[in-house]
């Protein structure tokens, strides 16, 4: 009895193993059983010479055919005669009903499973030269918008996005926010980037670039590092290196992050970059607009340019060679890109300029150009020593300590920063040393930054710059932005009612969609941190070497972008061309990139007065309030 039970269990186990390999394998084995069933009854007919009334005994081949027909169509047995033959064919027909109905059920189930897989986004991506985005956040929409613009002059482009959510829901959100994607195909897949099977469906081997976004959790850097490790430990089949762009929030994780992937990964230190941008921008009204213009794909972008005819020329002599391209720096062969290098640097074979252009096919040097500099309009002004500054920070988040640290790199000695927020000093500067600043002193006050009475009192202290930060850790995004908007409206109203109070306002926003509302309050600059990082993702995904350019651009050491009084460079209230401005800036070891017409600072249709990369031959008449946009060391 036990032996029989064991034998039955073995058969059951074998059947379970066969039918557990998926729908299509189940269909295969069902087909085999159906064939065996038909052959069995065909052999019964032949061996026992069972025949229809008035007919001869069927050969085996004909018996198999007759059985098959009755299996597929129950109505075939209606004309059968002879009870023996009818009985056999009735059994064959009943078996056929069972097998065919099972077949139909299995095929339906298999198709439903495949359709479900397609809806869940688990099918393999068959694309080449595509950009893969791993993760899902508000940054996705800006990245798609920018890459769509970047692909406008390409025959076709593709962006593959893998997020943890439902595929259909993600697709609907993309279609709602970005209804027109031009000639760029958007492919969405649902999965976990930490899961190797999920990565395998994205065809990473044939991708152009891979963008790894941070999640919204507490330990986002660890997750990003693990995803990058999973990718780089999976070598490409074509033997080439990956081009990965990934975000780190905390600077302390940079060292361990750089241990993986080598030069395959470009790390964007988002916290440090935003802190540097805010520190630079609060002292230079209009700088946020310039940074956005440099980072987005609408208008002019940064491109690298190499030409044998440039070999042997001094860097400074290349500045006026391009009528509609502003040269920014030099990338020496074997080195790293450098903003505003020495004007006497000699270009050698393999060296590249990087400059502003509408597109990579819109770079036109003129090596035969004669000097169009108007010497009589160049003025020389001795630089004035920097004066101490008073800076007020309203609100607080994890970027606050980094901003204070960066401000110390830019301001003159004896400057001060006052922090006002709803947290005590211990919470504000947790893990942050108050000592060691060379130029700044810090004070702190607990208060509600939306309270008008408090803001009136603070405004009377005559601050030069005000930075409004979002409470991004303790409030939801929309609530945090609402608090920022209220504070901003109060500050602008105070300035309007007290003309003697002069301060610039730099405002941090979390949701780019709230910027239009914030413009009513006329802040000097808006920093939408996620958007800025998304723009960097898009640019570096297209051109790997730009990460070094942006790192240099936002670094307090070396050269940065400044807006300086136009009167320090050329005569005012008289027409002057941009060649003259380039030459005047060059004599100060600076590079002129454009200008700002201050009277247009509130006009979005005129890009708030910012003009980057103008035609050099066109003349403009400037006033005392206008600014020259330059790349300079100070």
C-alpha positions as CSV (number, residue, x, y, z in Angstrom):
1,X,0.0,0.0,0.0
2,X,2.8,2.3,0.9
3,X,4.6,1.5,-2.3
4,X,1.5,2.3,-4.3
5,X,1.0,5.6,-2.4
6,X,4.7,6.5,-3.1
7,X,4.2,5.7,-6.8
8,X,1.1,8.0,-7.0
9,X,3.0,10.8,-5.3
10,X,5.8,10.5,-7.8
11,X,3.4,10.7,-10.7
12,X,1.7,13.7,-9.1
13,X,5.1,15.3,-8.5
14,X,6.1,14.8,-12.2
15,X,2.8,16.3,-13.4
16,X,3.2,19.2,-11.1
17,X,6.7,19.8,-12.4
18,X,5.6,19.7,-16.0
19,X,2.6,22.0,-15.6
20,X,4.4,24.5,-13.4
21,X,6.7,25.8,-16.2
22,X,4.2,28.3,-17.5
23,X,1.2,28.5,-19.7
24,X,2.8,27.6,-23.0
25,X,4.6,24.5,-21.5
26,X,1.2,23.4,-20.1
27,X,-0.3,23.8,-23.6
28,X,2.5,21.7,-25.1
29,X,2.0,18.8,-22.6
30,X,-1.8,19.0,-23.1
31,X,-1.2,18.7,-26.8
32,X,1.0,15.6,-26.2
33,X,-1.8,14.0,-24.0
34,X,-4.4,14.8,-26.7
35,X,-2.3,13.1,-29.4
36,X,-1.7,10.1,-27.2
37,X,-5.5,9.9,-26.5
38,X,-6.3,10.0,-30.2
39,X,-3.7,7.4,-31.1
40,X,-4.9,5.1,-28.3
41,X,-8.5,5.0,-29.5
42,X,-7.3,4.7,-33.2
43,X,-5.3,1.6,-32.2
44,X,-8.4,0.2,-30.4
45,X,-10.4,0.6,-33.7
46,X,-7.7,-1.1,-35.8
47,X,-6.8,-3.9,-33.4
48,X,-10.4,-4.9,-32.6
49,X,-11.5,-4.1,-36.2
50,X,-14.3,-1.9,-35.1
51,X,-16.0,-0.4,-38.1
52,X,-19.0,1.7,-39.1
53,X,-22.0,-0.1,-40.4
54,X,-21.6,-0.8,-44.1
55,X,-18.0,0.3,-44.1
56,X,-14.6,-1.6,-44.2
57,X,-12.1,-1.6,-41.3
58,X,-10.1,1.6,-41.3
59,X,-6.3,1.6,-41.6
60,X,-4.4,3.2,-38.7
61,X,-3.7,6.5,-40.5
62,X,-7.4,6.9,-41.5
63,X,-8.5,6.0,-37.9
64,X,-6.2,8.7,-36.5
65,X,-7.6,11.2,-38.9
66,X,-11.3,10.3,-38.1
67,X,-10.6,10.4,-34.4
68,X,-8.9,13.8,-34.8
69,X,-11.9,15.2,-36.7
70,X,-14.3,14.1,-34.0
71,X,-12.0,15.6,-31.3
72,X,-12.0,19.0,-33.0
73,X,-15.7,18.9,-34.0
74,X,-18.3,17.1,-32.0
75,X,-20.8,17.3,-34.8
76,X,-18.8,15.0,-37.0
77,X,-20.1,11.8,-35.3
78,X,-23.7,12.6,-36.2
79,X,-23.6,10.3,-39.3
80,X,-21.8,7.4,-37.6
81,X,-23.5,4.0,-37.9
82,X,-23.0,0.8,-35.8
83,X,-23.1,0.9,-32.1
84,X,-19.5,-0.3,-31.5
85,X,-18.1,2.4,-33.7
86,X,-20.5,5.0,-32.2
87,X,-19.4,4.2,-28.7
88,X,-15.7,4.5,-29.5
89,X,-16.2,7.8,-31.3
90,X,-18.5,9.1,-28.5
91,X,-15.6,8.6,-26.1
92,X,-13.2,10.3,-28.5
93,X,-15.7,13.2,-28.9
94,X,-16.1,13.6,-25.1
95,X,-12.3,13.6,-24.7
96,X,-12.1,16.2,-27.5
97,X,-14.6,18.4,-25.7
98,X,-12.5,18.3,-22.6
99,X,-9.2,18.9,-24.4
100,X,-10.4,21.7,-26.7
101,X,-12.1,23.6,-23.8
102,X,-9.0,23.2,-21.8
103,X,-6.9,24.4,-24.7
104,X,-9.1,27.5,-25.1
105,X,-8.9,28.3,-21.4
106,X,-5.1,28.0,-21.4
107,X,-4.7,30.1,-24.5
108,X,-7.0,32.8,-23.1
109,X,-5.1,32.7,-19.8
110,X,-1.8,32.9,-21.6
111,X,-2.9,35.9,-23.7
112,X,-4.3,37.6,-20.6
113,X,-1.0,37.0,-18.8
114,X,1.0,38.5,-21.7
115,X,-1.3,41.6,-21.9
116,X,-1.0,41.9,-18.1
117,X,2.8,41.8,-18.5
118,X,2.7,44.5,-21.1
119,X,0.5,46.7,-18.9
120,X,2.7,46.1,-15.9
121,X,5.7,47.1,-18.1
122,X,7.8,44.0,-17.8
123,X,8.5,43.4,-21.5
124,X,12.1,43.8,-22.7
125,X,13.1,47.2,-24.3
126,X,14.3,46.8,-27.9
127,X,15.9,50.3,-28.5
128,X,19.4,51.6,-29.2
129,X,21.0,54.9,-28.3
130,X,18.3,55.5,-25.7
131,X,18.5,57.4,-22.4
132,X,17.5,55.4,-19.4
133,X,16.0,57.1,-16.3
134,X,15.9,55.0,-13.1
135,X,13.6,56.3,-10.4
136,X,10.5,58.4,-10.3
137,X,10.0,61.9,-8.9
138,X,9.1,65.4,-10.1
139,X,12.5,65.6,-11.7
140,X,11.4,63.1,-14.4
141,X,9.2,65.6,-16.1
142,X,11.9,68.3,-16.4
143,X,14.3,65.7,-17.7
144,X,11.9,64.5,-20.4
145,X,11.1,68.1,-21.4
146,X,14.8,68.9,-21.8
147,X,15.7,65.7,-23.7
148,X,12.8,66.2,-26.0
149,X,14.2,69.6,-27.0
150,X,17.7,68.1,-27.3
151,X,16.4,65.5,-29.7
152,X,14.7,68.0,-32.0
153,X,17.5,67.9,-34.6
154,X,17.8,64.2,-34.4
155,X,15.8,61.8,-36.6
156,X,14.5,60.0,-33.6
157,X,15.1,59.7,-29.9
158,X,14.0,57.5,-27.0
159,X,13.7,57.9,-23.3
160,X,13.2,54.8,-21.2
161,X,11.9,55.3,-17.6
162,X,11.7,52.7,-14.9
163,X,9.8,53.6,-11.8
164,X,8.2,51.7,-8.9
165,X,4.7,52.7,-9.7
166,X,2.0,51.3,-12.0
167,X,3.1,51.6,-15.7
168,X,-0.3,53.0,-16.9
169,X,-0.4,55.6,-14.1
170,X,3.1,56.8,-14.9
171,X,2.3,57.0,-18.6
172,X,-0.9,59.0,-17.8
173,X,1.1,61.5,-15.7
174,X,3.7,62.0,-18.4
175,X,1.0,62.5,-21.1
176,X,-0.8,64.9,-18.9
177,X,2.3,67.0,-18.0
178,X,4.1,66.7,-21.4
179,X,1.4,66.1,-24.1
180,X,3.9,66.8,-27.0
181,X,7.1,64.8,-27.1
182,X,8.0,65.6,-30.7
183,X,10.1,62.9,-32.3
184,X,11.1,61.4,-29.0
185,X,9.6,58.1,-28.0
186,X,8.8,57.6,-24.3
187,X,8.9,54.1,-23.0
188,X,7.8,53.3,-19.4
189,X,8.6,50.2,-17.4
190,X,7.6,49.3,-13.9
191,X,10.3,47.7,-11.7
192,X,12.9,48.1,-9.0
193,X,16.3,49.3,-10.2
194,X,17.9,47.3,-7.4
195,X,16.6,44.1,-8.9
196,X,18.9,42.7,-11.6
197,X,16.0,41.2,-13.5
198,X,14.4,44.6,-13.8
199,X,17.6,46.1,-15.1
200,X,17.9,43.4,-17.7
201,X,14.7,44.4,-19.5
202,X,16.0,48.0,-20.1
203,X,18.7,47.0,-22.7
204,X,21.4,48.9,-20.8
205,X,24.0,47.5,-23.1
206,X,22.8,49.7,-26.0
207,X,21.8,52.8,-24.0
208,X,23.4,56.2,-24.6
209,X,23.2,57.3,-21.0
210,X,21.7,56.2,-17.7
211,X,20.3,58.7,-15.2
212,X,19.9,57.5,-11.6
213,X,17.5,59.7,-9.5
214,X,17.4,60.0,-5.7
215,X,14.3,58.7,-4.0
216,X,12.4,60.6,-1.3
217,X,13.5,58.4,1.6
218,X,16.0,59.2,4.4
219,X,18.9,57.2,3.1
220,X,18.7,58.1,-0.6
221,X,22.4,58.1,-1.2
222,X,22.9,54.5,-0.2
223,X,20.2,53.4,-2.6
224,X,21.7,55.4,-5.5
225,X,25.1,53.9,-4.8
226,X,23.7,50.4,-4.7
227,X,21.9,50.9,-8.0
228,X,25.1,52.2,-9.6
229,X,27.0,49.2,-8.2
230,X,24.4,46.8,-9.6
231,X,24.8,48.4,-13.1
232,X,28.6,48.6,-13.2
233,X,29.0,45.0,-11.9
234,X,27.1,43.9,-15.0
235,X,29.6,44.5,-17.8
236,X,28.3,45.7,-21.2
237,X,28.3,43.1,-23.9
238,X,29.9,45.5,-26.3
239,X,32.9,46.1,-24.0
240,X,32.3,49.8,-23.8
241,X,32.0,51.8,-20.6
242,X,28.6,52.9,-19.2
243,X,27.7,56.6,-19.2
244,X,25.9,57.0,-15.8
245,X,24.8,60.3,-14.2
246,X,23.8,59.9,-10.6
247,X,22.8,62.2,-7.7
248,X,24.3,62.4,-4.2
249,X,22.7,64.6,-1.6
250,X,25.4,64.3,1.1
251,X,29.0,65.3,0.4
252,X,30.3,62.8,2.9
253,X,29.2,59.9,0.6
254,X,31.3,61.2,-2.3
255,X,34.4,59.3,-1.4
256,X,32.8,55.9,-1.2
257,X,30.7,56.6,-4.3
258,X,33.8,57.3,-6.4
259,X,35.2,53.9,-5.5
260,X,32.6,52.2,-7.8
261,X,32.4,52.6,-11.5
262,X,35.5,54.7,-12.0
263,X,35.0,57.2,-14.9
264,X,31.8,55.5,-15.9
265,X,29.8,57.6,-13.4
266,X,29.4,61.3,-13.2
267,X,28.2,62.3,-9.7
268,X,26.1,65.4,-9.1
269,X,26.4,66.6,-5.5
270,X,22.9,68.2,-5.4
271,X,23.1,69.6,-1.9
272,X,26.4,71.2,-2.4
273,X,25.5,72.6,-5.8
274,X,22.2,74.1,-4.7
275,X,24.0,75.6,-1.7
276,X,26.6,77.2,-4.0
277,X,24.0,78.5,-6.4
278,X,22.0,80.1,-3.6
279,X,25.2,81.6,-2.1
280,X,26.3,83.0,-5.4
281,X,22.8,84.2,-6.5
282,X,21.8,86.1,-3.3
283,X,24.8,88.4,-4.0
284,X,24.1,88.7,-7.7
285,X,20.5,89.4,-8.6
286,X,19.7,87.8,-12.0
287,X,22.2,85.0,-11.7
288,X,19.5,82.3,-11.3
289,X,18.2,83.3,-14.8
290,X,21.7,83.0,-16.3
291,X,22.2,79.6,-14.7
292,X,18.9,78.4,-16.0
293,X,19.8,79.7,-19.5
294,X,23.1,77.9,-19.4
295,X,21.6,74.6,-18.2
296,X,18.4,74.2,-20.3
297,X,18.2,73.2,-23.9
298,X,16.1,76.1,-25.0
299,X,18.2,78.9,-26.5
300,X,21.9,78.5,-26.3
301,X,23.9,75.7,-24.6
302,X,27.5,74.9,-23.9
303,X,29.3,72.9,-26.6
304,X,32.9,71.8,-27.1
305,X,34.6,72.8,-30.3
306,X,37.9,71.6,-31.9
307,X,39.5,73.0,-35.1
308,X,43.0,72.5,-36.4
309,X,43.1,76.2,-37.4
310,X,42.9,77.1,-33.7
311,X,46.3,75.4,-33.0
312,X,49.0,77.9,-32.1
313,X,46.5,80.7,-31.2
314,X,46.4,82.3,-27.7
315,X,43.2,81.7,-25.9
316,X,42.4,85.4,-25.6
317,X,42.7,85.8,-29.4
318,X,39.9,83.2,-29.9
319,X,37.3,85.3,-28.1
320,X,36.3,87.6,-31.0
321,X,36.6,84.8,-33.7
322,X,32.9,83.8,-33.3
323,X,30.2,86.3,-34.3
324,X,27.4,84.3,-32.5
325,X,29.3,82.1,-30.1
326,X,30.6,83.2,-26.7
327,X,33.8,81.4,-25.7
328,X,33.8,80.4,-22.1
329,X,36.9,78.3,-21.5
330,X,39.5,75.7,-22.7
331,X,39.8,72.0,-22.4
332,X,43.4,71.0,-22.7
333,X,44.1,67.5,-24.1
334,X,44.5,65.1,-21.2
335,X,43.3,67.7,-18.7
336,X,39.9,68.9,-17.4
337,X,37.8,71.8,-18.8
338,X,38.8,75.2,-17.3
339,X,36.6,78.3,-17.2
340,X,38.5,81.5,-18.1
341,X,42.0,80.2,-18.4
342,X,45.1,82.4,-18.8
343,X,44.5,84.6,-21.8
344,X,48.0,83.8,-23.1
345,X,47.4,80.0,-23.0
346,X,48.4,78.5,-26.3
347,X,46.1,76.0,-28.0
348,X,47.7,72.8,-29.0
349,X,46.6,69.9,-31.1
350,X,43.7,68.1,-29.4
351,X,42.7,71.1,-27.3
352,X,39.1,72.1,-27.4
353,X,37.2,75.4,-26.7
354,X,33.9,75.3,-25.0
355,X,31.4,78.0,-25.9
356,X,27.8,78.9,-26.2
357,X,25.9,78.0,-29.3
358,X,22.3,77.5,-30.4
359,X,23.2,74.0,-31.5
360,X,26.4,72.0,-32.2
361,X,26.0,72.7,-35.9
362,X,25.7,76.5,-35.3
363,X,29.4,77.2,-34.5
364,X,31.0,79.4,-37.2
365,X,34.5,80.9,-36.6
366,X,35.8,83.7,-38.8
367,X,39.5,83.5,-39.0
368,X,39.8,86.5,-41.4
369,X,37.9,88.9,-39.2
370,X,39.5,92.3,-38.6
371,X,39.3,94.1,-35.3
372,X,36.0,95.9,-34.7
373,X,37.0,97.1,-31.2
374,X,36.0,100.7,-30.5
375,X,39.1,101.7,-28.5
376,X,37.8,105.2,-27.6
377,X,34.8,103.6,-25.8
378,X,36.8,101.4,-23.4
379,X,37.2,102.7,-19.9
380,X,39.4,101.7,-17.1
381,X,38.1,101.7,-13.5
382,X,40.0,100.6,-10.5
383,X,38.3,97.8,-8.7
384,X,36.8,98.8,-5.3
385,X,37.4,96.7,-2.2
386,X,34.5,94.5,-1.2
387,X,32.5,95.8,1.8
388,X,31.0,93.7,4.6
389,X,27.5,92.3,3.9
390,X,24.5,91.7,6.1
391,X,22.5,88.6,5.0
392,X,19.2,87.4,6.5
393,X,18.1,83.7,6.1
394,X,14.4,83.1,6.6
395,X,13.4,79.4,7.0
396,X,15.6,76.4,7.2
397,X,16.3,72.9,5.7
398,X,19.2,70.5,5.3
399,X,20.9,72.8,2.7
400,X,21.1,75.7,5.2
401,X,24.4,74.8,6.8
402,X,25.9,74.2,3.3
403,X,24.7,77.7,2.2
404,X,26.2,79.4,5.3
405,X,29.5,77.6,4.6
406,X,29.5,78.7,0.9
407,X,28.6,82.3,1.8
408,X,31.8,82.4,3.9
409,X,33.8,81.8,0.8
410,X,32.3,84.8,-1.1
411,X,31.7,87.6,1.3
412,X,34.1,90.2,2.6
413,X,35.6,90.0,6.2
414,X,33.3,91.2,9.0
415,X,30.1,90.1,7.2
416,X,27.3,88.6,9.1
417,X,24.4,86.1,8.6
418,X,21.3,86.1,10.7
419,X,19.1,82.9,10.7
420,X,15.4,83.2,11.6
421,X,13.3,80.1,11.6
422,X,10.9,78.1,13.8
423,X,13.7,75.8,15.0
424,X,16.2,76.5,17.8
425,X,19.9,76.9,17.1
426,X,20.7,73.3,18.1
427,X,18.3,71.9,15.5
428,X,19.3,74.4,12.8
429,X,23.0,73.7,13.0
430,X,22.9,70.1,14.2
431,X,26.3,68.5,13.3
432,X,27.5,71.9,11.9
433,X,30.4,73.7,13.6
434,X,29.9,77.4,14.2
435,X,33.6,78.1,14.4
436,X,36.2,78.2,11.7
437,X,34.5,80.9,9.5
438,X,37.0,83.4,8.2
439,X,34.6,86.1,7.0
440,X,31.2,85.5,8.7
441,X,29.6,85.9,12.1
442,X,26.3,84.0,12.7
443,X,23.3,84.9,14.9
444,X,20.0,83.1,15.3
445,X,16.5,84.0,16.3
446,X,13.5,81.7,16.7
447,X,10.3,83.0,15.0
448,X,7.5,82.5,12.5
449,X,8.8,83.6,9.2
450,X,5.3,84.3,7.9
451,X,4.6,86.8,10.7
452,X,4.3,90.3,9.4
453,X,5.3,92.0,12.7
454,X,8.5,89.9,12.9
455,X,9.4,90.7,9.3
456,X,8.8,94.4,9.8
457,X,11.2,94.3,12.7
458,X,13.8,92.4,10.7
459,X,13.5,94.7,7.7
460,X,14.5,97.7,9.9
461,X,17.9,96.0,10.5
462,X,18.9,97.0,6.9
463,X,20.0,93.7,5.4
464,X,21.7,93.7,2.0
465,X,20.4,90.3,0.9
466,X,17.6,88.0,2.1
467,X,17.4,84.3,1.4
468,X,14.1,82.6,1.9
469,X,14.4,78.8,2.4
470,X,11.7,76.2,2.3
471,X,10.8,74.0,5.3
472,X,11.3,71.0,3.1
473,X,11.9,68.5,5.9
474,X,9.0,69.3,8.2
475,X,6.2,70.4,5.8
476,X,4.7,68.8,2.6
477,X,5.9,70.3,-0.7
478,X,2.8,72.5,-1.4
479,X,2.5,73.7,2.2
480,X,6.3,74.6,2.4
481,X,6.0,76.5,-0.9
482,X,2.8,78.3,0.5
483,X,4.8,79.4,3.5
484,X,7.6,80.7,1.2
485,X,5.1,82.6,-0.9
486,X,3.5,84.3,2.1
487,X,6.9,85.4,3.4
488,X,7.9,86.6,0.0
489,X,4.7,88.7,-0.4
490,X,5.3,90.3,3.0
491,X,8.9,91.2,2.1
492,X,7.9,92.8,-1.2
493,X,5.2,94.8,0.4
494,X,7.6,96.0,3.1
495,X,10.0,97.2,0.4
496,X,7.2,98.9,-1.6
497,X,6.0,100.8,1.5
498,X,9.5,101.7,2.7
499,X,11.5,103.0,-0.3
500,X,14.6,103.5,1.9
501,X,14.8,99.7,2.5
502,X,16.9,98.1,-0.2
503,X,17.4,94.4,-0.3
504,X,17.6,91.6,-2.9
505,X,15.5,88.5,-2.3
506,X,16.6,85.0,-3.4
507,X,13.8,82.4,-2.9
508,X,14.0,78.7,-2.9
509,X,11.0,76.8,-4.3
510,X,10.3,73.1,-4.2
511,X,7.7,72.8,-7.0
512,X,8.5,74.5,-10.3
513,X,4.7,74.9,-11.0
514,X,4.6,77.4,-8.1
515,X,7.1,79.7,-9.7
516,X,4.4,81.5,-11.8
517,X,2.6,82.3,-8.6
518,X,5.8,83.5,-6.9
519,X,6.5,85.9,-9.8
520,X,3.6,88.0,-8.6
521,X,5.8,88.9,-5.6
522,X,8.7,89.9,-7.8
523,X,11.5,88.2,-6.1
524,X,14.9,88.9,-7.6
525,X,15.8,85.2,-8.1
526,X,14.0,81.9,-7.7
527,X,16.0,78.7,-7.1
528,X,13.9,75.6,-7.8
529,X,16.4,73.0,-6.6
530,X,14.9,69.9,-8.2
531,X,14.6,71.7,-11.6
532,X,18.2,72.9,-11.5
533,X,19.5,69.4,-10.8
534,X,17.2,67.9,-13.5
535,X,18.6,70.4,-16.0
536,X,22.1,69.3,-15.1
537,X,21.1,65.6,-15.4
538,X,19.9,66.3,-19.0
539,X,23.0,68.2,-20.1
540,X,25.5,65.7,-18.7
541,X,23.5,62.8,-20.2
542,X,24.1,64.4,-23.6
543,X,27.7,65.6,-23.0
544,X,29.6,63.8,-20.2
545,X,32.4,66.4,-20.0
546,X,30.0,69.1,-19.0
547,X,30.0,67.9,-15.4
548,X,33.5,69.2,-15.0
549,X,32.4,72.6,-16.5
550,X,29.5,72.9,-14.1
551,X,31.6,71.8,-11.1
552,X,34.1,74.6,-12.0
553,X,31.2,77.1,-12.6
554,X,29.7,76.7,-9.2
555,X,33.0,76.4,-7.3
556,X,34.0,79.5,-5.2
557,X,37.6,78.8,-6.1
558,X,38.6,79.9,-9.6
559,X,36.2,81.8,-11.9
560,X,32.5,82.2,-11.6
561,X,29.8,84.2,-13.3
562,X,29.4,87.8,-12.1
563,X,27.1,90.7,-13.1
564,X,29.3,93.9,-13.0
565,X,28.5,97.5,-13.6
566,X,28.6,98.3,-17.3
567,X,30.3,101.6,-16.5
568,X,33.4,99.7,-15.4
569,X,34.0,98.5,-19.0
570,X,32.7,101.0,-21.6
571,X,31.4,104.5,-22.0
572,X,27.7,104.8,-21.2
573,X,24.8,106.4,-23.1
574,X,26.6,105.8,-26.4
575,X,26.3,102.9,-28.9
576,X,28.9,100.3,-28.4
577,X,29.3,96.8,-30.0
578,X,30.0,93.6,-28.1
579,X,33.5,93.2,-29.6
580,X,34.4,96.2,-27.5
581,X,33.0,94.8,-24.4
582,X,34.9,91.5,-25.0
583,X,38.1,93.4,-25.4
584,X,37.5,95.5,-22.3
585,X,36.7,92.4,-20.2
586,X,39.7,90.6,-21.6
587,X,42.1,93.3,-20.4
588,X,40.8,92.5,-16.9
589,X,41.4,88.8,-17.5
590,X,37.6,88.3,-17.7
591,X,35.3,86.9,-20.4
592,X,32.2,88.8,-21.4
593,X,29.2,86.4,-22.0
594,X,26.3,88.9,-22.3
595,X,24.6,91.7,-20.5
596,X,21.5,92.7,-18.4
597,X,19.3,95.6,-19.2
598,X,18.1,96.5,-15.7
599,X,15.0,98.3,-16.7
600,X,13.6,94.9,-18.0
601,X,14.3,93.1,-14.7
602,X,10.6,92.5,-14.1
603,X,9.7,91.5,-17.7
604,X,9.6,87.8,-18.3
605,X,9.0,88.3,-22.1
606,X,12.4,90.0,-22.2
607,X,14.0,87.2,-20.1
608,X,14.2,89.7,-17.2
609,X,16.7,91.8,-19.1
610,X,19.2,88.9,-19.5
611,X,20.9,88.6,-22.9
612,X,23.4,85.8,-23.2
613,X,25.6,85.2,-26.2
614,X,24.6,88.3,-28.2
615,X,25.7,89.1,-31.8
616,X,29.0,90.8,-31.4
617,X,28.6,93.2,-34.2
618,X,25.4,94.7,-32.9
619,X,25.6,97.9,-31.0
620,X,23.7,98.7,-27.8
621,X,23.4,101.9,-25.7
622,X,23.8,101.1,-22.0
623,X,22.9,103.0,-18.8
624,X,24.6,103.2,-15.4
625,X,22.2,100.5,-14.0
626,X,23.0,98.0,-16.7
627,X,25.3,95.0,-16.0
628,X,27.9,93.1,-18.0
629,X,27.8,89.3,-17.5
630,X,31.4,88.1,-17.2
631,X,33.3,85.0,-16.1
632,X,35.9,86.3,-13.6
633,X,37.8,85.3,-10.5
634,X,36.2,88.0,-8.4
